[in-house]
Amino acid sequence: MASLIDRYDHISFDLDGTLVHTIDTYRHATTRRAVRDLGGSEPDETAMDRFWFEAGRNRIIEELFKLDPDVFWNHFHVIDTIEGRGRETYAYEDAEPALHRIKDYNKQTSIITGAPSWIAEMEVGKLNKGPVDHYFSITSSEYAEKPDPASFFHVLDVLKSTPKQTLYVGNSNEDALFAHQAGVDFLYLERRKHDFDLTDYAIATIHSLDQLFES
């Protein structure tokens, strides 16, 4: 019987929360510190998880943190250093083996992330050279943040692929909307880090990347 990936030529991934994990204490401490430094509204863990994983981060910053997004991001990127995050970020155990197995199937792989390029490069490095044909940082480009699909179309163009040939694997509402707006099938990877309420957008839910290869 066919596996989940058999019908696709291109398997694309979100990065943080999907292939790599930034530990919760770091995410929460960094976000809380940025909000406190700027005199915003004290966030609870749900608000911080929404900021980290959901679409519309600027709206979340305005509505939940009571801060100007531009001011917040400028300060957050000072606090969220590559050294600090690098010490607290780890590849999921199933990530590198899955990337190798996908290449054994002769399929293209990509990563599309909202992380800035210096963070994305560090996180991709955590995958221990698991084969990726192309990775792309939306934040460090001219494209709008997820879920705007323009960056997805750019990556498809680079790899000479199409939405119908592509499967996007992610762990968040933001990822689901991103794939949906690009006309790409979405596979929800449940890492049990936050609530997910867009199940109608997912062709299936998996709990490990090993399940990509199951019928």
N, C-alpha and C positions, 0 to 999 in steps of 0.2 A: 504494500500500500504506500501511497505517496506521503512524504513528510510535509511539515508545514512550509518548508522553503522551496519545495520542488517546482512550484508554478512560477517562481520569480527568478530573474537573472541578477538582481541587485538587492542586497540586504543592507539597509542603512540603520544606524543606531544613534540614539541619544547617548550622551557620555556620562555625566555625573548622575548617579542614582541608577544607572542602567548597566554600564560596564565597570565603573569605579564608584567607590563609596567614600564620601567625606563624612567623618564620624559626627554623630548628632551633637555632641557637646561642643565641637568646634563651630558647627553651623550656628547653633543657638548663641554661643558666647560672642561670636563675631557680629552677628546681626544685632543682638541686644546692646553691645557696646556702641555700635554706630548710632543706633537710635538714641541711647542715653546721652552720648556726647553732643548730639544735636538738639537735645531737649524735646524729643518726640514723645509720643504716647507709649508707655511701657508695653511691649508686646508679650503675649503668652506664647506657649510652644506651638499652638495651632496656627497663630498668625505668622510665626516665623517659618513654619513648614509650608504654609501657603505662599509666602514670599519666595521660598527656595524652589518650589516645584510647580506652581501654577502659572498660567498665562496672565498677562496684564500686570506685571510686577510694579510698574509705575502707579497704576491705580491702587494696588495694595499698599504701596508706600504712602500715598496720599490719604487713603481712607482709614487704614489701620495704624500706621505709624504717625500720621498727622505731620508729614514732612514734605518738602519740595523734592521731587525725585532727582533733579540734577544735583542739588546740594547733597542729598543722601549718597548718590552713587560716587561723587567725587571723594567723599569721606570714606565710604565703604571700601573703595579700591586702595586706599592708603592702609587700612587696617587688614584687609584680606590679602596678605602678602603671599607670594609664591612659596617662600620658605615655610611660613606658618601653615598654609594649607597643604603643602607637600608632605609635611610630617604627619598630617592627620588624614591622608587620602590613601586608599588601598584599592587595588583591583579586586573585583569579585572573583572567586575561585573558578567560576565557570566561563569567564570572559575570554581569556587567551585561548583555551582549548576550543571554544566555539568558533573563534575567528579562524583558527587553523582548519577546522573541519569544513567551514563554509568555503574556503579556498580549495579544499579537496573536492568540493562539488563543482568547481570551476565557475563560481559566481563572484561578482564584484561586491566589494564592501566599502561602505563609507561611514563617517561619523559627522553628524551635524549638531553642533552644540551652541548654546548661548553663552558659554564661558568665554572670557577674553582670551586672546591667542596665547598669552604667556601662561595662563592657567591650563588651557586646553593642551598645549604642548607638554606640560608637566604630566597631566592626567593620561594622555596617550602613551607617554613613556612608561607609565605604571603597567601597561599591558604587555611589557616584556617582548616587544617586537611581534606581537600578534598581527598578522597581515591585514593592513587597511589600505585600500587603493587611494582614498582621498579623505582628509578630514578638514572641516571648515568651521571657523569661529564666526558666528553671525555678529556678535558684538564688535569684533574688530574689522567689520566690513561696512559697506555703505547700505546694507540691507536692514530693513526693519526687523525687530525681535520676533521670535515665535509668538503667536501662530501665523503671522504673515507668511505666505508660502513662497515669496520671491526668492529667498535664499535656497529653498529646496529645489526650485526650478533651475537655479544656477548650478547646483551640484549635479542635477540630472543632465544638464547640458555638458558639463565637464566630462562626465562619464559616458556620454552618448547613450543615456538610458531614458526611459519614459516612466510616467506614473504607473501604468499598468504592469510594467516589468519589476516594480519596486515594492518592497515591504519595509516599513519603518517600525523599529522595535524601541519602545520607550516605557517610562515608568510613571508618567504624570498626565494630568489633564492637558497641560500645555502641549505635550507631545501628541496626544490624540487629536487635538484641534489642528495642530501643525500638519499632520499627515492628511487629515480630512480636507483641509482647505487646499492642499496640493493634489487631491485626487488619488492619494496613495493609500493602500491598505495598511492598517495599523494593528500591531500586535502588542498587547499590554503585558508587560513583565512586572509581576507583583513582587516587589521587594519589601513590602510591609513597612513602609516608612511614612505613609500618609494616606488619606482617603482618596479614592478614585471614583468619580460619579459619571463617567462618560462611557459606560460599557457598550452602549449602542454603536460607538465608533470603532470598537475593536472587533477584529475577526475572531479572536480567541484570547484567552488569558493563560499565561504560563507562569510558573514559579521558579523556573531555572532555564538557562539558555540551552541546556541539554535537550529540552523538549522541542527545540527547533527541528530536531532530526527524527522525531517520533511521528508515527502515522496517526 
